[in-house]
Amino acid sequence: PKRRGTTLLVSHFYNEALLLPYWIAHHAPMFSSAILIDYNSTDGSAELVRQLAPRTWKVVPSWDGEFDAVNLDRQVKQWEMTRPDDWRIALTTTEFLVMPGFHEQLAALDPGPSGHRVLHFHSLIAVGDDTIPLKPPSAEPLVCQRGVFVEPQRGLLLGGRSGGGLLGPF
């Protein structure tokens, strides 16, 4: 089977002007292209993507006028299938992929007998004090500005850079 080399990010958004600059800055180095499904945002989100994202990232209108989870899943899957030879991932604009050595890990994977390759990884949920104003993405990444992380798989609350270490189960 053909080795995959390019990475496709598929996402959707509606009025995410606050998070999009952080999300784009974080993910742009990781993904060679992106399809971002716009649910008729009215806060300038689509224009932010056009200004801040690489040229290989495209904003497309949603096929639905109103958000519907089942139809959205179909849209995401259809967009993913337009690039069968790419590594593909679907994230929301509230999800930040944090994986040191991401490209190296993808390159090291060999296809199984079926030609499929899958990379599994744990997730963390970043939380923080929303009364503290965010610094611009150019000053500090969002994942560094939120100091507490929750690992749902093991039920752990982890300290961030300010707390350090394991805080305990939740």
HELIX and SHEET records of a PDB file:
HELIX    1   1 LEU A   20  HIS A   27  1                                   8    
HELIX    2   2 SER A   45  LEU A   52  1                                   8    
HELIX    3   3 ALA A   69  MET A   81  1                                  13    
HELIX    4   4 PHE A  102  ALA A  108  1                                   7    
HELIX    5   5 LEU A  142  GLN A  145  1                                   4    
SHEET    1   A 4 TRP A  57  PRO A  61  0                                        
SHEET    2   A 4 SER A  33  ASP A  38  1                                        
SHEET    3   A 4 THR A   7  PHE A  13  1                                        
SHEET    4   A 4 TRP A  87  ALA A  90  1                                        
SHEET    1   B 4 ILE A 125  VAL A 127  0                                        
SHEET    2   B 4 VAL A 148  GLU A 151 -1                                        
SHEET    3   B 4 LEU A 156  GLY A 159 -1                                        
SHEET    4   B 4 LEU A 166  PRO A 169 -1                                        
END                                                                             
